[in-house]
Amino acid sequence: MSGDDTWLYGASASAGSAILTSSAARRHCARVFIPGGGLVLHTEMSVDARGKLVVYVGPMFAGKTTALFRDAAAAPRACIVRPARDTRGPRVAPPPGAEVRVCDSLAAFAADAPPGAVFVDEGFLFDDLVAGADALVARGVDVTVATIQYDFLRRWFENVRELAARPAARVVVVAGTCATPGCGAPSVYTRRTAPAAGRVAIGDFYAPACARCWRAPPE
């Protein structure tokens, strides 16, 4: 993925289609389908790593954690890793039998990770997301990450962009539903709905929005 590539897409409700604006993404698009009204784009990249790397990206409230926990439920041994910065806790219950760790550093966790597959929730909140995922994959550990990719100003989180560009990554773009009353189009972005300090604010400051309904945050 080049530095100029963006992984945005538009959807046509009438045609049931999706348009990838990234040339790299278009080259690797395997299939497009709409399950239950949500739009999911699968982009397949070459896999040549000791462990597998899957990255679910999309706006808030798109079902990324649900997909992550579904995959964890299917793993014989699963460890779910959450960032300590996210004080809300998961909005959906982890699968029974999965170990749950709350960490400040993914790289530190990787140095002493338990056996089995690793499932990272809210990956963008780990400053060392890439280093931690790389270390796990290099040890032969299968890693799945769920994360938003854009901030409230529609800018990439740099650590997520770097991870998604890994040659071994399988990137799954998940869209939910725009929260603007009367819209209901597939959500592409996360909109900040109330004033808050900093690039990341933990709490109920956000709503999913389609490209047409996205607005700059209030002052």
VENRA-V260285 format. One line per field, one symbol per residue. ss: DSSP state (2 for helix, 1 for strand, 0 for the rest). phi: phi as a letter, one per 40 degrees, with the letter a starting at -180 (. if undefined). psi: psi as a letter, one per 40 degrees, with the letter a starting at -180 (. if undefined). A space follows every 50 residues. Layout:
ss=???
phi=???
psi=???
This chain:
ss=00000000111100001111002222221111111001111110000000 00111110000002222222222200011111100000000000000011 11100222222000001111102220002222222222000011111001 00000102222222000011111100100000000100111100000000 0000011110000000000
phi=.ccccbbcabbbcccgbbbccccccccbccababcggcbbbbbcbcbaac bcbbbcbiccgbgccdcccccccccdbbbcbbccccccgccbcccdgccb bbbcbccccccbccchcbbbcfdccccbdccccdcccccgccbbbbacbb ccbgbccccccccccddccbbbcbbbbdccdgcgcdcbbbbcbacacgcb bcicbbacacccccbcccc
psi=hieehifiiiihddefiihhehdddddehdihighfeihhhhhhihhgid iihhhhiiiifeeddddddddddehdhhhhhihddgediieihiiiehih ihidhddddddfiiiiihhhifddehdfddddddddddeehhhhhhiidi aeefiihdddddddehdehhhhhhibhhehheceihhdihhheihiiidh hhageiiiiiddehiiii.
